[in-house]
Amino acid sequence: MPVRVTLQRFEEIALAAIQGLPAEFRRHAEGCAISIERRPSPEVLEKLGIPEGEQLFGYYEGVALVDRHLDDLPGPPPRIILYYRPLMAECGSEQELEREIRVTVLHEIGHHLGIDEQRLDELGYG
């Protein structure tokens, strides 16, 4: 049975998950805005090629650190988006939800660092 928590409780669980990240990852997360949305938009799903019926737990929006250049114009800060409906639907307890949020944030920090999907899967953050 999917876990059901309020948005406020989800935010508390997400904060605990982020605070529990290893320091070297947390340092990189501090450079990103982290937001929570109900679910991904159809445009995001289409952009990523996510088939209908598959879940997306998070999304990195921005330019990876390895792709930035000194002469780039400033833009909005990179952003990690957590999608609370899909995350809750896949988790059966608050503890499982916290673990999945942690893995999702690590995955998105990996994109921030320029790590591709295949390597993230190899590292266990797929």
C-alpha positions as CSV (number, residue, x, y, z in Angstrom):
1,M,0.0,0.0,0.0
2,P,1.4,3.4,-1.0
3,V,2.5,5.7,1.8
4,R,0.3,8.8,2.3
5,V,1.8,11.9,3.9
6,T,0.9,15.6,3.8
7,L,3.0,17.9,1.6
8,Q,4.5,19.4,4.8
9,R,5.5,15.9,6.1
10,F,7.0,15.1,2.7
11,E,9.1,18.2,2.9
12,E,10.3,17.2,6.4
13,I,11.2,13.7,5.1
14,A,13.0,15.2,2.1
15,L,14.9,17.6,4.3
16,A,16.0,14.7,6.5
17,A,17.1,12.7,3.4
18,I,19.1,15.6,2.1
19,Q,20.7,16.4,5.4
20,G,21.7,12.7,5.6
21,L,23.6,12.8,2.3
22,P,27.4,12.4,2.5
23,A,29.1,15.7,2.8
24,E,30.7,15.7,-0.6
25,F,27.3,15.3,-2.2
26,R,25.5,17.7,0.1
27,R,28.1,20.3,-0.8
28,H,27.0,20.0,-4.5
29,A,23.3,20.0,-3.6
30,E,23.7,23.3,-1.9
31,G,24.4,24.9,-5.3
32,C,21.0,23.7,-6.5
33,A,17.5,24.9,-5.7
34,I,15.5,21.9,-4.6
35,S,11.8,22.0,-5.2
36,I,8.8,19.7,-4.8
37,E,6.1,19.3,-7.4
38,R,3.0,17.1,-7.5
39,R,4.1,15.2,-10.6
40,P,6.1,15.8,-13.8
41,S,4.5,17.8,-16.6
42,P,3.7,16.0,-19.9
43,E,6.4,18.2,-21.4
44,V,9.0,16.9,-19.1
45,L,8.0,13.3,-19.6
46,E,8.1,13.8,-23.4
47,K,11.4,15.6,-23.3
48,L,12.9,12.7,-21.3
49,G,11.2,10.0,-23.4
50,I,9.4,8.6,-20.4
51,P,6.7,6.2,-21.6
52,E,3.2,6.5,-20.3
53,G,2.8,4.4,-17.2
54,E,6.4,4.8,-16.0
55,Q,7.2,6.9,-13.0
56,L,9.6,9.8,-12.7
57,F,10.8,10.6,-9.2
58,G,13.0,13.6,-9.9
59,Y,14.4,15.9,-12.5
60,Y,17.6,18.0,-12.9
61,E,17.0,21.3,-14.6
62,G,20.1,23.2,-15.5
63,V,23.5,23.0,-17.1
64,A,25.8,20.4,-15.6
65,L,29.0,21.7,-14.0
66,V,31.2,20.0,-16.6
67,D,29.3,21.8,-19.4
68,R,29.6,25.3,-18.0
69,H,32.1,27.9,-19.3
70,L,33.4,31.1,-17.9
71,D,31.9,33.2,-20.7
72,D,28.4,31.8,-20.2
73,L,25.7,34.3,-19.4
74,P,24.3,34.0,-15.9
75,G,21.0,32.2,-15.8
76,P,18.7,30.7,-13.2
77,P,20.3,28.4,-10.6
78,P,20.2,24.7,-11.4
79,R,17.2,23.0,-9.8
80,I,16.4,19.5,-8.6
81,I,12.7,18.8,-8.6
82,L,11.2,16.0,-6.5
83,Y,7.8,14.6,-7.6
84,Y,5.9,13.6,-4.5
85,R,3.0,11.7,-6.0
86,P,5.1,9.2,-7.9
87,L,7.5,8.8,-4.9
88,M,4.6,8.2,-2.5
89,A,3.0,5.7,-4.9
90,E,6.2,3.6,-5.0
91,C,6.9,3.6,-1.3
92,G,5.2,1.7,1.5
93,S,6.5,3.6,4.5
94,E,8.1,6.9,5.5
95,Q,11.4,5.1,5.9
96,E,11.2,3.7,2.4
97,L,10.2,7.2,1.1
98,E,13.2,8.8,2.8
99,R,15.5,6.2,1.2
100,E,14.0,6.7,-2.2
101,I,14.2,10.5,-1.9
102,R,17.8,10.2,-0.9
103,V,18.6,8.0,-4.0
104,T,16.7,10.4,-6.2
105,V,18.5,13.4,-4.9
106,L,21.9,11.6,-5.4
107,H,20.8,10.7,-8.9
108,E,20.0,14.3,-9.8
109,I,23.2,15.6,-8.1
110,G,24.9,13.1,-10.4
111,H,23.4,14.9,-13.4
112,H,24.5,18.2,-11.9
113,L,28.0,16.9,-11.9
114,G,27.7,15.6,-15.5
115,I,27.3,11.9,-14.8
116,D,25.2,10.1,-17.4
117,E,22.3,7.6,-16.8
118,Q,24.4,4.5,-17.5
119,R,27.1,5.5,-15.0
120,L,24.5,6.4,-12.4
121,D,22.9,2.9,-12.8
122,E,26.4,1.4,-12.3
123,L,26.8,3.4,-9.1
124,G,23.5,2.2,-7.8
125,Y,21.7,5.6,-8.2
126,G,19.5,4.5,-11.2
